[in-house]
Amino acid sequence: MKKKRAPAPPLAPPPAASPVALAALAAALALGAFFGAGFIRSSSPTYDEPVHLASGYSYLKSGRYFLNILDHPPLAEKWAALPLLFRNVATMTGHPDFAAGRLYAFSDRFLHQNSVRPGAMLGAARGFTFATMGGLLAAALFMWGRRAAGPVAGAGAVWAAALTPVLLSNLALVTTDGMPAVMYFCVALLLSRRSRPGWVWAAAGAAAGAALASKFSMAALLAFVPALLAGEALEGGERREGLGRAAGYAV
């Protein structure tokens, strides 16, 4: 006779963050913000930042997914260009370079010959991307570390991120790398929870969708997530609370 698996013990609440952990977390966030702001102010545009910024702004203003369609999905570019909606930035989509699809020529013209200074445009887009994606990643890292070994470990994970130059520099640029990387991590964080009610599956699906809408290589998630769920089922681990794998994957 097949032995019934014992029910999983009730979930223990996560430990409360001590003043030491909160102080360490605040210091890590302040240091990361300081390094990121310094990088934003001191770095000239990379060769592709004008492309991403011009593309995202043209999508927001025109509703047409046209300029950079062969290289990237539109979400990360549109996200970075959101701050430009609050400035008097010209679309310049009537220029022949735009109509002819001369991507780099149009993008350089958009950044350097616009009604707003190039440094102001790029700085606003970089700062917004860094604050939103960097803040989301810091929160996700803290939750992951706290779950693994407590609040001090969570703060330590944020410290590690704040001291990683390649991470700070990529999150502080107008590219299509930061958003999908953060969303990829959020998918893994959410699906590694012991309790997976419907909202967890929905949030993981939204994060996966954002990753897919930001970079074509994130199609790897379409294989990565089912493989993880299949491995979990084959391993025969304890039953997780919440929706089952099949129902959750459908969500």
LINZI-V924159 format. One line per field, one symbol per residue. ss: DSSP state (~ for helix, > for strand, _ for the rest). psi: psi as a letter, one per 40 degrees, with the letter a starting at -180 (. if undefined). burial: I if it has 16 or more other ideal C-beta (glycine too) atoms within 10 Angstrom, else O. A space follows every 10 residues. Layout:
# LINZI-V924159
ss->???
psi->???
burial->???
This chain:
# LINZI-V924159
ss->__________ ________~~ ~~~~~~~~~~ ~~~~~~~~~~ ~~______~~ ~~~~~~~~~~ ~~________ ____~~~~~~ ~~~~~~____ _____~~~~_ __~~~~~~~~ ~~_____~~~ ~~~~~~~~~~ ~~~~~~~~~~ ~~~~~~~~~_ ~~~~~~~~~~ ~~__~~~~~~ ~______~~~ ~~~~~~~~~~ ~___>>_~~~ ~~~~~~~~~~ ~~___~~~~~ ~~~~~~~~~~ ~~~~~_____ >>__~~~~~~ _
psi->hhhhhiiiii hiiiiihidd dddddddddd dddddddddd dehihidedd dddddddddd ddehgddfde diiedddddd eddedeighi dfeeidddde fgdddddddd defieiiddd dddddddddd dddddddddd ddddddddei dddddddddd deegdddddd deigafdddd dddddddddd eeidhgaddd dddddddddd ddedhdeeed dddddddddd dddddfiihi iaiidddddd .
burial->OOOOOOOOOO OOOOOOIOOO IOOIIOOIIO OIIOIIIOII OOOOIOOIII IIIIIIIIII OOOOOOIIOO OIIIIIIIII IIIIOOOOIO IIIOIOIIOO OOIOOIIIII IOOIOOOIOO IIOIIIIIII OIIIOIIIOI IIIIIIIOOI IIOIIIIIIO IIOOOOIIII IIIIIIOIII IIIIIIIIII IOIOOIOOOI IOIIIOIIOI IIIIIOOIOO IOOIIOOOOO OOOOOOOOOI OIIOIOOIOO O
